[in-house]
Amino acid sequence: MAKRKRPRGPMGAGNPKGMMQQLQQLQQQMLEAQEQLAQETVSATAGGGVVEVTITGDQRCTAIKIAPELLEDGDAEMLQDMLISAFNTALEKSREMAEQRLGPLATGLSGLGLNL
């Protein structure tokens, strides 16, 4: 009687050693993508550009710039509102950048039978 081959799933799922190698590769790619995100920045402005916030891809604020003419008026409440607006917009851009970089890696993991 001939021995029947077991059908393999996507990306070598029938081969535990192959699956482990692919998981290690994906893990390395994920680490590299996270390191790259920590180095990349996005910026957002508010109030027509008088306030600018810069955030890294791993959601760390690295800079806040305030145009000097804004401080002449002394309107602290307006400044606070603009900072919140710019900061939240920059955070959203940072999250989108992270999703673009890390999304394909999550797809690779689901291809190994790991539903994330």
C-alpha positions in Angstrom: 0.0 0.0 0.0 1.4 3.4 -1.0 2.0 5.9 1.7 -0.2 9.0 1.2 1.3 12.4 1.6 -0.4 14.8 4.0 -1.4 18.0 2.3 0.5 21.0 3.5 -1.2 24.2 4.6 -0.1 27.6 3.5 3.6 28.5 4.0 4.7 25.1 5.1 2.2 24.7 7.9 2.6 20.9 7.6 6.3 21.2 8.5 6.9 22.3 12.1 10.6 23.1 11.4 9.7 25.2 8.4 6.9 26.9 10.3 9.4 27.7 13.1 11.9 29.2 10.7 9.2 31.3 9.1 8.1 32.5 12.6 11.6 33.5 13.4 11.9 35.4 10.1 8.7 37.2 10.8 9.8 38.0 14.3 13.1 39.5 13.0 11.2 41.5 10.4 8.8 42.8 13.1 11.8 43.9 15.2 13.4 45.6 12.3 10.1 47.4 11.4 9.7 48.5 15.0 13.2 49.9 15.1 12.6 51.7 11.9 9.4 53.2 13.2 11.2 54.5 16.2 13.5 56.5 13.9 10.8 57.9 11.5 8.7 60.9 12.4 5.5 62.6 11.4 4.4 66.1 12.1 1.1 67.9 12.3 0.3 71.6 12.7 -2.6 73.6 14.1 -3.7 77.2 14.0 -2.5 77.7 10.4 1.0 76.4 11.3 1.7 78.4 14.4 1.9 75.2 16.4 3.7 72.0 15.2 4.1 68.7 16.9 6.5 65.9 15.8 6.0 62.3 16.9 8.0 59.1 16.1 6.4 56.0 14.6 6.5 54.4 18.1 4.3 57.3 19.4 6.9 59.4 21.2 6.7 63.2 21.0 10.1 64.6 19.9 9.3 68.2 19.3 6.8 71.0 19.8 7.3 74.2 17.9 5.3 77.4 18.7 5.6 80.5 16.6 6.8 83.4 18.7 4.0 85.7 17.5 1.5 83.4 19.1 2.9 84.0 22.5 2.6 87.8 22.2 -1.2 87.6 22.6 -0.9 85.5 25.8 -4.0 83.4 25.0 -3.0 80.3 26.9 -6.4 78.6 26.3 -6.1 78.9 22.5 -2.5 77.6 22.7 -3.6 74.6 24.7 -6.3 73.8 22.2 -3.9 74.1 19.2 -1.4 71.8 21.0 -4.0 69.2 21.7 -5.2 69.3 18.1 -1.7 69.1 16.6 -0.7 66.4 19.0 -3.7 64.2 18.3 -3.3 64.6 14.5 0.4 63.7 14.7 -0.5 60.6 16.8 -3.0 59.5 14.2 -0.4 59.9 11.5 2.0 57.9 13.5 -0.5 55.1 14.1 -1.2 55.0 10.3 2.5 54.8 9.6 2.9 51.9 12.1 -0.1 50.1 10.5 1.4 50.4 7.0 4.8 49.0 8.2 3.5 46.3 10.5 0.3 45.3 8.7 2.0 43.0 6.1 3.8 41.2 8.9 0.6 40.4 10.7 -0.7 39.1 7.4 2.3 36.8 7.2 1.5 35.4 10.7 -2.1 34.7 9.8 -0.8 32.8 6.8 0.9 30.5 9.2 -2.4 29.7 10.8 -2.0 32.3 13.6 -5.1 34.5 13.6 -4.2 37.9 14.9 
